[in-house]
Amino acid sequence: MACAGALAQAPAPTTPPERQRALVRMVRQDCGSCHGMYLTGGLGPPLTPAALADKPVSSMAATIFHGRPGTPMPPWRTFVTEAEALWIAEQLAGGFPPWPPRTSP
């Protein structure tokens, strides 16, 4: 998949903390409507680390950015950059952050 390779080769700029919070909120709310509020599956497949263990991060990022034609998975390129799609894929692979974010006591 050529676009997956392009996503993997681009150096990932640092995603500012405020944008990270917005991306976490987007994934939890928008992606959660199909993938389940806890990302354990629904209309879409689960997005848990165990379910994604054999998926290359670059391929996941390409799916987020470009969607999957012929499936309900839409492209999110209107809402995220390629670097942000890669950041989301990396977070999904490692266990996605909670929303709302947990605060320290």
N, C-alpha and C positions, 0 to 999 in steps of 0.2 A: 504494500500500500504506500504509494509515493507520498501522499500527504502526511501519513504517520511519520515517515522518516524526516520530513521537513520540520514537523513539530518537535521531534526528538533532538534534532541537531541545533535548533535555535537556542542560544543561551537564555536561560530563564532569568529575567530581571527579578529583583526582589519585589514581591507583592506587598505593598504597604499594609500595615495592620488594619486600617479602617476598610480597605478594599477586601481584605481577607474576611472580615466580619460580614461584609455585604455578600460575598460569594458563598459563605457558609449559610447565610440566611436564604439565599436564592436556591441552593441545592436542597436544603431542608424543606423549603416550602414548594418550590416549583418542581424540582425533580422528584421530591417526596410524593407529589400527587400521583405519579405513576409507579415509582419504585418503592413506595411505602414510606410512611413518616419516619420510620427508623431505618430506612433503606434496606429492608429485609425482603423486598419484593412485593409485587402487586401486578398491575398490568405489565410493567417492565420487570426485568430480572433483578435479583438482589444485588446490591452494590456494597456488600460487606467485604472485608479483607479476604475472608475464606473463599467467597464466591469469585473474587477477582484474582486469586493467587496465581493462576496460570495465564493471565492476560497481560500483555506488554503495556506499560504505562503510556507509551507513545500511541498505541492503537486506541486505548481508552480516550486519550486526549483528542485524537482525530474524530472519534465517534461523538464526543461532546461538541466539538467545533463544527463538524460537517453533518451530523445526524446520520441516520441509516435509511437510505431510500427504500421504499416499500414496506417500512415498519412505522409504528407510531413515534419512533424516536426522531424529534425534530432537530435541525441544526440550531446551535445556540450562538453562532457567530455574530448575531446582531447584539448580543448582550455581553459577550466576553471576548477577549483577545485570545490569540493562540497561546500566549504565555499563561494566561489565566486558565485556559482549558487544561494545559499541562499541570498547573498548580492543583486544580481540582482533582485531576486523575491521580496525582501523587498523594493527595490527602485521602482519597477513596482507598487507594492501595494500602495505606497505613492505618486506616480507621478514621472515619470522618469526624471532625470536631462537633461537639454538641451545639444546639441552638435552643434557647439563648445561651451565650457563652457562660461557662461557670466562672464565678468570681471567687477570689481567695477570701477567706474569713478575715 
